[in-house]
Amino acid sequence: MSATQQSPPPPPQGQDKPAFRVRPARRGDGEALAALLAELGYPGSADTSTVHWVLSHPEMAVIVAADAQDKPVGMITLSHRPQLRLKGRIVTIDELVVAAAWRRKGVGKALMKHALERARVLTAKRVELHTHKSRGEVVRAFYESCGFQEVDSLVMRLT
């Protein structure tokens, strides 16, 4: 069964891979997106008006992996903009999260694949992401398996 077909919830470990489908997020996904962001450590960050604003923004993409009931079980968000020094477009992956019960089942890889395809369509000169070092080696290894490499960078913020 392909990853784009719908099927029952994930089977126990060691059986066939669970089925999910990857699709663009919709306005009705707001509650599920908020729950996913809370799992990532950002509770209360996806109110309805913000979700609607982000989903309608022309330089944003929110892609979800949905289970058999069409409920998002993972999401990846990316933003894109032109950049002078690159002489083209830069894409930033802003969030990637998969619900705990769906981790290590190919959901993250499928979301990343769709995001990188979107970057290709946008003819991005660079795709980058920022992650907290505290997220650990598993997260780092995942991003490296997707082709990312750590760069010498310093992130500064004005809050």
C-alpha positions in Angstrom: 0.0 0.0 0.0 1.4 3.4 -0.9 1.9 6.2 1.6 -0.8 8.2 -0.2 -3.6 5.7 0.5 -5.7 5.8 3.6 -6.0 2.8 5.9 -6.6 2.0 9.5 -4.5 3.4 12.4 -0.9 2.2 12.7 -0.4 -1.5 13.3 1.8 -2.6 16.2 5.6 -2.5 15.6 7.0 -5.2 13.3 3.9 -5.4 11.0 3.2 -3.5 7.8 3.9 0.2 7.7 1.0 2.4 8.8 -0.7 4.2 6.0 -1.0 8.0 5.9 -1.4 10.5 3.2 0.5 13.8 2.8 -1.6 16.8 1.9 -1.7 20.6 2.3 -3.0 21.8 5.6 -6.6 23.2 5.7 -8.4 25.7 7.9 -10.2 22.9 9.7 -6.8 21.4 10.8 -6.2 24.2 13.4 -6.9 22.1 16.5 -4.7 19.2 15.3 -1.9 21.7 14.4 -2.1 23.3 17.8 -1.8 19.8 19.4 1.3 19.0 17.3 2.9 22.3 18.1 2.3 21.6 21.8 4.1 18.2 21.4 7.0 20.2 19.9 7.0 22.4 23.0 5.0 25.4 21.9 1.6 25.1 23.7 -1.0 27.7 22.8 0.8 28.9 19.7 -1.7 28.0 17.0 -4.9 29.9 17.6 -7.5 29.9 14.8 -6.8 33.4 13.4 -3.0 32.6 13.2 -3.6 29.3 11.5 -5.9 31.0 9.0 -3.4 33.8 8.4 -0.4 31.4 7.9 -2.4 29.0 5.6 -3.4 31.9 3.4 0.0 33.6 3.3 1.6 33.4 -0.2 5.1 32.8 1.2 4.1 29.9 3.5 3.4 26.3 3.1 2.0 24.0 5.8 2.0 20.3 4.8 0.4 17.6 7.0 0.5 13.8 7.2 -3.0 12.7 7.9 -4.2 9.3 9.3 -7.2 7.2 8.0 -9.6 9.6 9.6 -7.9 12.5 7.8 -6.6 13.9 11.2 -3.1 15.4 11.0 -0.5 13.3 12.8 2.5 15.3 11.6 3.3 18.6 9.9 6.0 20.5 8.3 5.9 24.3 7.7 8.1 26.2 5.4 8.5 29.8 4.4 10.2 31.2 1.4 11.5 34.6 0.3 13.9 36.1 -2.2 17.4 36.9 -1.0 19.9 39.3 -2.6 23.1 37.5 -1.7 21.9 34.2 -3.0 20.5 35.7 -6.2 17.3 33.8 -5.7 14.9 32.2 -3.2 15.7 30.8 0.2 13.4 28.3 1.9 13.3 27.8 5.6 11.7 24.8 7.3 10.2 26.4 10.4 8.6 23.4 12.1 8.6 19.7 11.7 6.7 17.6 14.2 5.2 14.1 14.2 2.8 12.9 16.9 4.6 10.5 19.3 2.5 7.5 18.3 3.5 8.0 14.6 7.2 8.5 15.0 9.7 6.1 13.3 7.0 5.1 10.8 8.2 7.2 7.8 6.0 10.2 8.5 8.8 12.7 9.0 10.7 11.5 5.9 7.5 11.8 3.8 6.9 15.3 5.1 10.5 16.3 4.4 10.3 14.8 0.9 7.2 17.0 0.1 8.8 20.1 1.6 12.0 19.6 -0.4 9.9 19.0 -3.6 8.2 22.3 -2.9 11.6 24.0 -2.5 12.6 22.5 -5.9 9.4 23.8 -7.5 10.2 27.2 -6.1 13.8 27.0 -7.5 15.2 27.6 -4.1 19.0 28.3 -4.0 19.1 27.1 -0.4 16.9 25.2 2.1 17.8 25.7 5.8 16.4 24.9 9.2 17.2 25.8 12.7 16.7 23.3 15.6 17.5 23.3 19.3 20.7 21.5 20.2 18.7 20.1 23.2 16.5 18.1 20.8 19.3 15.6 20.7 21.3 13.3 18.4 18.2 11.5 17.1 16.9 14.8 15.6 20.3 15.7 14.3 20.7 12.2 12.7 17.3 12.5 11.1 18.1 15.9 9.4 21.5 14.5 8.3 19.8 11.5 6.7 17.6 14.0 4.8 20.8 15.6 3.4 21.2 18.5 5.7 24.6 19.4 7.2 25.4 21.5 10.2 27.0 24.9 9.3 29.0 27.3 11.3 26.3 29.8 12.2 25.2 32.0 15.1 21.5 32.8 15.6 20.7 36.0 17.4 17.2 37.3 18.3 15.6 40.5 19.3 12.5 39.7 21.3 
